[in-house]
Amino acid sequence: MKDLKRNIAIVCGGDSSEHDVSMRSAEGLYSFFDKERYNVYIVDIRGVNWHVNMADGKTAKIDKNDFSFMENGKAVVFDYAYITIHGTPGENGMMQGYFDLLHVPYSTSGVLVEAMTFDKYVLNNYLRGFGINVADSILLRRGQAYDENEIEKRIGMPCFVKPAADGSSFGVSKVKNADQLAPALRVAFMESDEVMVESFMQGTEISIGCYKTRSKSVVFPATEVVTSNEFFDYDAKYNGQVQEITPARIAPETAQRVAEETSRIYDILHCNGIIRIDYIISKDKDGTDRINMLEINTTPGMTATSFIPQQVRAAGLDIKQVLTDIVENQF
């Protein structure tokens, strides 16, 4: 019995604008997993259409009653779900609730943490209570009246307008004056029913991954994000309009503080699997580096060129072993 391989589902797709990005992450993960140790399948989820993409190009329908499918006349039941959906339903707690009901272990944090980290406004206000530095922000709901001048007075310009509960690649705008607020809000409301207007923080943007198991705590080297675009938008992320420098060009003591802060946030939220936290390193009045958290990604991109695989390589680690660590930690 001990020689039986576990069946791993790489759960991808989803219902957000980042569906295709998720599919690319799934392909990356499939290439990274240890196929000698695991039977690995890509499970594409969109709406009520859940299916396995088979090696021969065909698909097999998922039975949602037990998260299984038929292969060569036999039922294949999954032992583990590696969730790489960017957006709903894989990053907001919905898939996690489904797997909890079926008692299928999965790669992300639990329902509450996923729901909270998916809602940027809720997360920021929660972590602020633990002394984490975050930008000032206000929340607007669809249909709610707002005063552009009051927003400018409270938040300042420039500022960011972003969907409060969605991924970080679509619907985000950098607003430089009050006249640009209305069109930016329209774009953001196309992605989410709640929109966050967030104050601008000047500084160096970095992104850093972390995972923990029963026996180890690993914080990867940070990646510095340099783009000539207004901010780290979709084109910067996925169309090469960015320079990614790993490890980041920050002072060694600042790098240590960032690693410690990342580990602390992981523990505050009681996370599971790999998370990636984005920060802005700004300057206090006395010239010291100030670490400001931007957001937490609990299903970070996993293509060969994504931040996490870059950071794993920079740390001298093997991504295949990292994934094995994460899976085996729950058995």
N, C-alpha and C positions, 0 to 999 in steps of 0.2 A: 504493500500500500504506500510506503514512503516514497516510492519512485513515481507516483502519480503527479503530473503537473497541475498546478493551479490554472484555472481559466480566468484570464484577465480581460475585462471589457474596457477599452479606451472610449469613454463616452464623450461624444463631440457633437457639433452642430449648434443646436439651440434655435431660439426664436428671435434673437436680436440681430442688429445690423452686422454683428461680428461673426455671423455664421461661417463665412468662408475662411476667416482668420482661424477660427476654431478647427476647421478641417485641416488646415496646414499644421497646426499644433499636434493634431492626432497623428498625422503622417510622421512628424518628427519623433513623437513618443514611440510610435511603432518601430521606428528604426533604432531607438535607444534600448528598448526592453531586451532582456536576456531570453531569447527564444528557446534556448536549451533548458531553461528552468520553467518557463511559462508558455501556455498556449494563449496567444494574444490576438484579440479581435477588435476591429474598429466598429463601434456602434454609433450610427448616425441618427440623431433625434431632431425632428422638426415637427412641431405641433403634435398630432396624434400618430404621425408616421415614424415609427421606430424600427430600424432594420440594421442588420449586420452586413457590412460590405465584405463579401467573400473574396478569397484570393483569385478565383476564376472570373471575377468581374460581375458575378451575379449577387443578388441580395437575398437575405433570409429575414423574414418578419420576426420581430421580438414579441414573445408572449408576455404582456405586462403583468400577468397574474403572478409570475415567479421570476421574471427577467431571464427567460431562457429562449432558445431557438432550436430549430431542427437542422441537423447536419448529417447527411447520409443516412437518413431514417432514424437517427437517434437524437434525443433531447440533450442539448448542451446547457448546463446551468452554470452561471458565473459565480466564482468564488470572491471576486473583488472587482470594484469599479474605480478606474482612474478617470476622474472627471476633468475634462479640459474644455468645457463649454465656457465661452467668454460672454457673460450676460445671462439673461433668463433662458431656461430654468435651472442652469447648473451653478450659478454664482450667487444665487439669492436665497438658497435654502430649500427650494422646491424639490429638486432631485434628491437632496440629502434626506428629506422627510420620507420620500418614496423608498429609498434604500434602507432607512431605519425600520420602516414597516416590514420589509422583507428580511431584515437582519443580514444585509449584504454590506460588509465593510467597504469604505471608500476613502479616497485620497485627500479629501478636503476637511475643513473644520465642520462642526455640526450645524444644525438648522439655525440656531440663534446667531451664532457668530457670522455665518454666511449672510443672513439677512441684514445684520448690522453693518458688516464691512461693505455690502453692496450699496447701502444708503450712505453716501458720503457725509451728508449733513448730520445724521444720527451718530455716525462713527466719530466724527470730529468732536462733537459735543460730549460724547461719552469719554473719549480719551483725554479731553481737556481736563476732566476731573482727576486724572492720574498725573497731571503735570506735564503732559505731552504738548509741545508747542504746535499749534495749528493756526491757519489763517482765520481772520474774522469773516463771517459769512451770514447771509440771510436766506431764508427758504421762501420760495413762491410756489403756490399751487395753481394748477390750471384753472382759469376763470377768475382768479383773485385779482382785485384792483391793486395797482402799485403806483408810486410816485417816483418818476425817474430822478428828480432832484433830491428827494430824500435818500434814495439808494446811493447816489453819488456822494451825498454828505456823510452817510454812515460808513460806506465801504471804501470810498475813494476811487480815483481813476489813475492808471488803468485798472481793470478788474477782469475776472474770468466769470463767464456764464457757462454752466455745465449742467447736464442732467444729474439730478440728485441720486437717482437709482438706475444706473446703467453702467456699461463699460466706459472706458476713458478715451475712446477713439472717435466717437461720433457725437455731434451736437454740441461740441465745445467751441467757444469763441472767446477771443481776447478783445475786450471792449475798451476803447480809449477815451470815449466821451459819452455823455448821457444820451445823445442822439442815436448812438449805436445799440442802446440797450434793447429797444423793441424788436428789431430784426434778429438780434442774438437770442432773445427769449423765444421767438417763434421757432428758430432752428432747434433749440434745446427741448422745447415742448413737443417736438416731433418724435423725440426719443423717450420721454418720460413725462409722467403727470406732475412731477415735482421738480423744480429747478433751483439750483443753488447759485447765488451770486457771491463770489468769493474775492476777498481783497488780494491784490497782487503782491508777491514777495520777490524782491530782487535778490538774485544770488545764483549759485551753482546748483544745477539739478543733478541729482544722483539717484540711482536705483539699486537696491540690495536685497538679495535673497537669503532665506533662512529655512532650515528644517530641523526638527528634533525627533529623536526616538527615545525609547526607554534607556538606552545606553550612551547616547551622544547628543550634543548640541552643536550644530554647524551653522555658522554665519559666513556667507561667501564674501569675496572681495567686492566692493561696490563698483558700479559702472557709472562713469560720468557721461552725461547726455549733452552734446553740443550740436545745436542746429541753427541755421540762419533763418529758419521759419520763425514766426511770431512766438511759437511754443512747440512742444513735442506733440504734434498733431498726427493725423492718420498718415499723411505723406511722409512725415519724418520717420514714423514707426515702420511703415511697410513698403515705402517706395524709395528708400535709401537716402532721403534728404536729411541725414543726420550723421554725426561722428560719435561713435560709442567707444569710450576709452576705459578699459578695465586693466588694472585697478584705477579708480578715479584719482585725479590729481588734487588731492586734498592732504592737509597736514596729517602726519601719522597719528598724532593725538586725537585729531578730529575723526579720523577713520576708526579709531578704537572706540570713541564715544558713540559713533553711529552704529557700530556693531553691537555695543552694549544696549543702546536704545532699542534696536531691532529685536534683540533677544528678550528685552523686557516687555515690549509690546506683544510679542508672540506668547509670552507667559500670561500677561494680563488677560488676553482674549482666550487663552487655552486653545491655541490653534493646533491644527494637524496638517501634516504634509508640508509641501513647499509653499511659502508665501513670498511675495516680493513687495517691499515698501519703497515708495518714492518720497524723496525729501528735497527740500531747498535748503542749501547751506548759505545763510545770510550773515551779515556782520552786526554785532551789537555796537552800541555807541563807543565802547572801549576797545573795539577792534577784534574782540574774540569771536570765534565762529559760533553761530546760533543754528541749531538743528531744528528745522521745521518739517513736520510730517505733512505730505501732500495727500497720499491715499495708500490703501493696502489692496493688493491684488492677490486673491486666494486661488485663482486659476491662471497663473502667469503663462505667457506665450512660451511654447516649447519647440519651435522650429530650430534648426541647427544654428541659426544666427540670432536667436532670441537672447535676451539678457541672461536668463538662468543658465542655459548651456555654456554661454561665454564665461560666466562666473565660475561654473563648475570646473571648466578647463583651467582658468586662471588660478584656481585653488589647488590644482594638481590632482583633482579627483576624477573618478570615472563615472559618467552619467548613468551607465548601466548599473553600477553598484549603488548609486544614490537612489535610483528607483526601486531596486531590490530592498534596500534599507527601509524605504517608506512602506512598501507592501508588507514585508515580513513583520514590521512593527505591530501589526494588528492581528497577528496570529500567535 
